[in-house]
Amino acid sequence: MTIFSDWNLIPYPQAWERQKQLFDALIQAKQHSEPYRNYIIMCEHPHVYTLGKNGKEENMLLGEEQLKAMDATLYRTDRGGDITYHGPGQLVCYPIFNLEEFGWGL
């Protein structure tokens, strides 16, 4: 079963925590051979730049003062990638799937 969920405008850290909870619940259900749900989450974030675990801070071209003037934040995450911008009006889609269900893997 796939659940489509609209989280509207949500701060990135709050959305990240909710995603981790959904992912952990999916893993728990799989480990116990229980039914699980796949999710497609749609949302927007207030101005935020995310720095992935492989990202380099020197690639961030804005300083703290510039971020503050834009009412933006820099959030470090354990996801892959470098620097990504998210902001109001930008639709973000976060899939949380059991890839094995589709015959896919990483």
PyMOL CGO cylinders between C-alpha atoms (Angstrom):
from pymol import cmd
from pymol.cgo import CYLINDER

trace = [
    CYLINDER, 0.00, 0.00, 0.00, 1.26, 3.47, -0.86, 0.3, 1, 1, 1, 1, 1, 1,
    CYLINDER, 1.26, 3.47, -0.86, 0.16, 6.50, 1.14, 0.3, 1, 1, 1, 1, 1, 1,
    CYLINDER, 0.16, 6.50, 1.14, 0.27, 9.93, -0.49, 0.3, 1, 1, 1, 1, 1, 1,
    CYLINDER, 0.27, 9.93, -0.49, 0.78, 12.62, 2.15, 0.3, 1, 1, 1, 1, 1, 1,
    CYLINDER, 0.78, 12.62, 2.15, 0.90, 16.42, 1.83, 0.3, 1, 1, 1, 1, 1, 1,
    CYLINDER, 0.90, 16.42, 1.83, 2.84, 17.99, 4.67, 0.3, 1, 1, 1, 1, 1, 1,
    CYLINDER, 2.84, 17.99, 4.67, 2.41, 21.53, 3.28, 0.3, 1, 1, 1, 1, 1, 1,
    CYLINDER, 2.41, 21.53, 3.28, 5.04, 24.05, 4.40, 0.3, 1, 1, 1, 1, 1, 1,
    CYLINDER, 5.04, 24.05, 4.40, 7.20, 22.35, 7.03, 0.3, 1, 1, 1, 1, 1, 1,
    CYLINDER, 7.20, 22.35, 7.03, 10.65, 23.20, 8.43, 0.3, 1, 1, 1, 1, 1, 1,
    CYLINDER, 10.65, 23.20, 8.43, 13.29, 20.86, 7.02, 0.3, 1, 1, 1, 1, 1, 1,
    CYLINDER, 13.29, 20.86, 7.02, 14.45, 19.44, 10.39, 0.3, 1, 1, 1, 1, 1, 1,
    CYLINDER, 14.45, 19.44, 10.39, 10.86, 18.55, 11.32, 0.3, 1, 1, 1, 1, 1, 1,
    CYLINDER, 10.86, 18.55, 11.32, 10.27, 16.87, 7.94, 0.3, 1, 1, 1, 1, 1, 1,
    CYLINDER, 10.27, 16.87, 7.94, 13.56, 14.96, 8.23, 0.3, 1, 1, 1, 1, 1, 1,
    CYLINDER, 13.56, 14.96, 8.23, 12.61, 13.61, 11.67, 0.3, 1, 1, 1, 1, 1, 1,
    CYLINDER, 12.61, 13.61, 11.67, 9.18, 12.52, 10.43, 0.3, 1, 1, 1, 1, 1, 1,
    CYLINDER, 9.18, 12.52, 10.43, 10.77, 10.77, 7.45, 0.3, 1, 1, 1, 1, 1, 1,
    CYLINDER, 10.77, 10.77, 7.45, 13.16, 8.89, 9.72, 0.3, 1, 1, 1, 1, 1, 1,
    CYLINDER, 13.16, 8.89, 9.72, 10.22, 7.75, 11.87, 0.3, 1, 1, 1, 1, 1, 1,
    CYLINDER, 10.22, 7.75, 11.87, 8.34, 6.45, 8.81, 0.3, 1, 1, 1, 1, 1, 1,
    CYLINDER, 8.34, 6.45, 8.81, 11.46, 4.71, 7.52, 0.3, 1, 1, 1, 1, 1, 1,
    CYLINDER, 11.46, 4.71, 7.52, 12.15, 3.10, 10.90, 0.3, 1, 1, 1, 1, 1, 1,
    CYLINDER, 12.15, 3.10, 10.90, 8.54, 1.88, 11.08, 0.3, 1, 1, 1, 1, 1, 1,
    CYLINDER, 8.54, 1.88, 11.08, 8.87, 0.32, 7.62, 0.3, 1, 1, 1, 1, 1, 1,
    CYLINDER, 8.87, 0.32, 7.62, 12.09, -1.46, 8.63, 0.3, 1, 1, 1, 1, 1, 1,
    CYLINDER, 12.09, -1.46, 8.63, 10.50, -2.72, 11.87, 0.3, 1, 1, 1, 1, 1, 1,
    CYLINDER, 10.50, -2.72, 11.87, 7.48, -4.06, 10.01, 0.3, 1, 1, 1, 1, 1, 1,
    CYLINDER, 7.48, -4.06, 10.01, 9.69, -5.85, 7.48, 0.3, 1, 1, 1, 1, 1, 1,
    CYLINDER, 9.69, -5.85, 7.48, 11.81, -7.41, 10.22, 0.3, 1, 1, 1, 1, 1, 1,
    CYLINDER, 11.81, -7.41, 10.22, 8.69, -8.78, 11.90, 0.3, 1, 1, 1, 1, 1, 1,
    CYLINDER, 8.69, -8.78, 11.90, 7.02, -9.86, 8.63, 0.3, 1, 1, 1, 1, 1, 1,
    CYLINDER, 7.02, -9.86, 8.63, 4.20, -7.40, 9.31, 0.3, 1, 1, 1, 1, 1, 1,
    CYLINDER, 4.20, -7.40, 9.31, 2.33, -5.31, 6.74, 0.3, 1, 1, 1, 1, 1, 1,
    CYLINDER, 2.33, -5.31, 6.74, 4.04, -2.04, 5.94, 0.3, 1, 1, 1, 1, 1, 1,
    CYLINDER, 4.04, -2.04, 5.94, 3.25, 1.11, 4.01, 0.3, 1, 1, 1, 1, 1, 1,
    CYLINDER, 3.25, 1.11, 4.01, 5.17, 2.92, 1.32, 0.3, 1, 1, 1, 1, 1, 1,
    CYLINDER, 5.17, 2.92, 1.32, 4.94, 6.71, 1.35, 0.3, 1, 1, 1, 1, 1, 1,
    CYLINDER, 4.94, 6.71, 1.35, 5.10, 9.52, -1.16, 0.3, 1, 1, 1, 1, 1, 1,
    CYLINDER, 5.10, 9.52, -1.16, 5.42, 12.74, 0.79, 0.3, 1, 1, 1, 1, 1, 1,
    CYLINDER, 5.42, 12.74, 0.79, 4.90, 16.12, -0.83, 0.3, 1, 1, 1, 1, 1, 1,
    CYLINDER, 4.90, 16.12, -0.83, 5.88, 19.34, 0.94, 0.3, 1, 1, 1, 1, 1, 1,
    CYLINDER, 5.88, 19.34, 0.94, 7.59, 22.71, 0.81, 0.3, 1, 1, 1, 1, 1, 1,
    CYLINDER, 7.59, 22.71, 0.81, 10.24, 24.05, 3.16, 0.3, 1, 1, 1, 1, 1, 1,
    CYLINDER, 10.24, 24.05, 3.16, 11.04, 27.54, 4.42, 0.3, 1, 1, 1, 1, 1, 1,
    CYLINDER, 11.04, 27.54, 4.42, 14.33, 28.77, 2.89, 0.3, 1, 1, 1, 1, 1, 1,
    CYLINDER, 14.33, 28.77, 2.89, 16.95, 26.16, 3.77, 0.3, 1, 1, 1, 1, 1, 1,
    CYLINDER, 16.95, 26.16, 3.77, 20.23, 24.90, 2.40, 0.3, 1, 1, 1, 1, 1, 1,
    CYLINDER, 20.23, 24.90, 2.40, 21.11, 21.33, 3.29, 0.3, 1, 1, 1, 1, 1, 1,
    CYLINDER, 21.11, 21.33, 3.29, 24.69, 20.12, 3.45, 0.3, 1, 1, 1, 1, 1, 1,
    CYLINDER, 24.69, 20.12, 3.45, 24.97, 16.38, 2.87, 0.3, 1, 1, 1, 1, 1, 1,
    CYLINDER, 24.97, 16.38, 2.87, 27.46, 14.11, 4.59, 0.3, 1, 1, 1, 1, 1, 1,
    CYLINDER, 27.46, 14.11, 4.59, 29.69, 14.22, 1.50, 0.3, 1, 1, 1, 1, 1, 1,
    CYLINDER, 29.69, 14.22, 1.50, 29.25, 17.97, 1.09, 0.3, 1, 1, 1, 1, 1, 1,
    CYLINDER, 29.25, 17.97, 1.09, 32.00, 20.52, 1.47, 0.3, 1, 1, 1, 1, 1, 1,
    CYLINDER, 32.00, 20.52, 1.47, 31.30, 23.69, 3.43, 0.3, 1, 1, 1, 1, 1, 1,
    CYLINDER, 31.30, 23.69, 3.43, 33.50, 25.69, 1.05, 0.3, 1, 1, 1, 1, 1, 1,
    CYLINDER, 33.50, 25.69, 1.05, 30.89, 24.98, -1.65, 0.3, 1, 1, 1, 1, 1, 1,
    CYLINDER, 30.89, 24.98, -1.65, 28.39, 27.07, 0.32, 0.3, 1, 1, 1, 1, 1, 1,
    CYLINDER, 28.39, 27.07, 0.32, 28.65, 30.44, -1.37, 0.3, 1, 1, 1, 1, 1, 1,
    CYLINDER, 28.65, 30.44, -1.37, 26.62, 32.34, 1.25, 0.3, 1, 1, 1, 1, 1, 1,
    CYLINDER, 26.62, 32.34, 1.25, 27.85, 33.30, 4.69, 0.3, 1, 1, 1, 1, 1, 1,
    CYLINDER, 27.85, 33.30, 4.69, 25.88, 33.41, 7.94, 0.3, 1, 1, 1, 1, 1, 1,
    CYLINDER, 25.88, 33.41, 7.94, 24.98, 37.08, 7.51, 0.3, 1, 1, 1, 1, 1, 1,
    CYLINDER, 24.98, 37.08, 7.51, 23.66, 36.52, 3.99, 0.3, 1, 1, 1, 1, 1, 1,
    CYLINDER, 23.66, 36.52, 3.99, 21.62, 33.53, 5.15, 0.3, 1, 1, 1, 1, 1, 1,
    CYLINDER, 21.62, 33.53, 5.15, 20.19, 35.56, 8.01, 0.3, 1, 1, 1, 1, 1, 1,
    CYLINDER, 20.19, 35.56, 8.01, 19.26, 38.42, 5.66, 0.3, 1, 1, 1, 1, 1, 1,
    CYLINDER, 19.26, 38.42, 5.66, 17.36, 35.90, 3.49, 0.3, 1, 1, 1, 1, 1, 1,
    CYLINDER, 17.36, 35.90, 3.49, 15.75, 34.31, 6.55, 0.3, 1, 1, 1, 1, 1, 1,
    CYLINDER, 15.75, 34.31, 6.55, 17.42, 31.06, 5.46, 0.3, 1, 1, 1, 1, 1, 1,
    CYLINDER, 17.42, 31.06, 5.46, 19.19, 28.37, 7.43, 0.3, 1, 1, 1, 1, 1, 1,
    CYLINDER, 19.19, 28.37, 7.43, 21.93, 25.83, 6.77, 0.3, 1, 1, 1, 1, 1, 1,
    CYLINDER, 21.93, 25.83, 6.77, 21.11, 22.34, 7.99, 0.3, 1, 1, 1, 1, 1, 1,
    CYLINDER, 21.11, 22.34, 7.99, 23.66, 19.53, 8.10, 0.3, 1, 1, 1, 1, 1, 1,
    CYLINDER, 23.66, 19.53, 8.10, 22.22, 16.13, 7.28, 0.3, 1, 1, 1, 1, 1, 1,
    CYLINDER, 22.22, 16.13, 7.28, 23.49, 12.58, 7.04, 0.3, 1, 1, 1, 1, 1, 1,
    CYLINDER, 23.49, 12.58, 7.04, 22.07, 12.20, 3.54, 0.3, 1, 1, 1, 1, 1, 1,
    CYLINDER, 22.07, 12.20, 3.54, 24.32, 12.00, 0.52, 0.3, 1, 1, 1, 1, 1, 1,
    CYLINDER, 24.32, 12.00, 0.52, 25.01, 14.86, -1.80, 0.3, 1, 1, 1, 1, 1, 1,
    CYLINDER, 25.01, 14.86, -1.80, 26.55, 18.25, -1.41, 0.3, 1, 1, 1, 1, 1, 1,
    CYLINDER, 26.55, 18.25, -1.41, 24.49, 21.42, -0.98, 0.3, 1, 1, 1, 1, 1, 1,
    CYLINDER, 24.49, 21.42, -0.98, 20.81, 21.61, -1.91, 0.3, 1, 1, 1, 1, 1, 1,
    CYLINDER, 20.81, 21.61, -1.91, 18.43, 24.57, -1.67, 0.3, 1, 1, 1, 1, 1, 1,
    CYLINDER, 18.43, 24.57, -1.67, 14.75, 24.16, -0.77, 0.3, 1, 1, 1, 1, 1, 1,
    CYLINDER, 14.75, 24.16, -0.77, 12.27, 26.99, -0.38, 0.3, 1, 1, 1, 1, 1, 1,
    CYLINDER, 12.27, 26.99, -0.38, 8.65, 28.14, -0.49, 0.3, 1, 1, 1, 1, 1, 1,
    CYLINDER, 8.65, 28.14, -0.49, 6.98, 27.45, -3.82, 0.3, 1, 1, 1, 1, 1, 1,
    CYLINDER, 6.98, 27.45, -3.82, 9.31, 24.53, -4.56, 0.3, 1, 1, 1, 1, 1, 1,
    CYLINDER, 9.31, 24.53, -4.56, 7.47, 21.24, -4.38, 0.3, 1, 1, 1, 1, 1, 1,
    CYLINDER, 7.47, 21.24, -4.38, 9.61, 18.53, -2.81, 0.3, 1, 1, 1, 1, 1, 1,
    CYLINDER, 9.61, 18.53, -2.81, 8.81, 14.82, -3.08, 0.3, 1, 1, 1, 1, 1, 1,
    CYLINDER, 8.81, 14.82, -3.08, 10.20, 12.33, -0.58, 0.3, 1, 1, 1, 1, 1, 1,
    CYLINDER, 10.20, 12.33, -0.58, 9.54, 8.68, -1.45, 0.3, 1, 1, 1, 1, 1, 1,
    CYLINDER, 9.54, 8.68, -1.45, 9.87, 6.14, 1.35, 0.3, 1, 1, 1, 1, 1, 1,
    CYLINDER, 9.87, 6.14, 1.35, 9.56, 2.74, -0.32, 0.3, 1, 1, 1, 1, 1, 1,
    CYLINDER, 9.56, 2.74, -0.32, 10.47, -0.85, 0.26, 0.3, 1, 1, 1, 1, 1, 1,
    CYLINDER, 10.47, -0.85, 0.26, 12.52, -1.15, -2.93, 0.3, 1, 1, 1, 1, 1, 1,
    CYLINDER, 12.52, -1.15, -2.93, 12.46, -4.95, -2.77, 0.3, 1, 1, 1, 1, 1, 1,
    CYLINDER, 12.46, -4.95, -2.77, 8.71, -4.82, -3.37, 0.3, 1, 1, 1, 1, 1, 1,
    CYLINDER, 8.71, -4.82, -3.37, 9.47, -3.42, -6.82, 0.3, 1, 1, 1, 1, 1, 1,
    CYLINDER, 9.47, -3.42, -6.82, 12.40, -5.74, -7.49, 0.3, 1, 1, 1, 1, 1, 1,
    CYLINDER, 12.40, -5.74, -7.49, 14.88, -2.89, -7.02, 0.3, 1, 1, 1, 1, 1, 1,
    CYLINDER, 14.88, -2.89, -7.02, 17.90, -2.56, -4.78, 0.3, 1, 1, 1, 1, 1, 1,
    CYLINDER, 17.90, -2.56, -4.78, 20.70, -0.19, -4.00, 0.3, 1, 1, 1, 1, 1, 1,
]
cmd.load_cgo(trace, "trace")
